[in-house]
Amino acid sequence: MDTGTLCRFFFWCTLINYLLLGGMTLGVILFGDKIYALHRRWFDFDRGTFEAAMYFFLGIYKILVLVFFFVPWIALLIAGR
């Protein structure tokens, strides 16, 4: 596999994952009450705990996408020149 193919792969992985992250963030912002009500049925926690868990999840997801997709894409762009 050449660097051009890998570069395109990591670009599309980065783009798709950041679009998913943006969608999840908008979902939590716009529909936070409904998402909380849905999860409240399964788990016994208050709204503050729910918001902290969502903030933690979105932050970890963002860092993982950055480390495993964005940084390799940038590295391949630099190495391919």
Steps between C-alpha positions, in 0.01 A plus 500: 500500500642839408493819707235659277251222576576511871470878497154482340396227746600704805344815353162331454521333842572838658219674312239234576593478867496878549162519325373233740648692793330819381169318460523350846589839648204665327279215615602550862453877471164489321349182645677471835176473696367216285832315506517542878142370538583198286811412700327576829281195442804272503736669743444674831692828481424869520524759223842624610648152480346452157644826370843417641488155336400650163774764525755231590387269216511774236840617622651151496351433156650825367844416640490146359406626153776759521764246602402207279377672182590870478864478611581205266334688213713810566813283537431332165444837337837619629678174413347485152657829389 
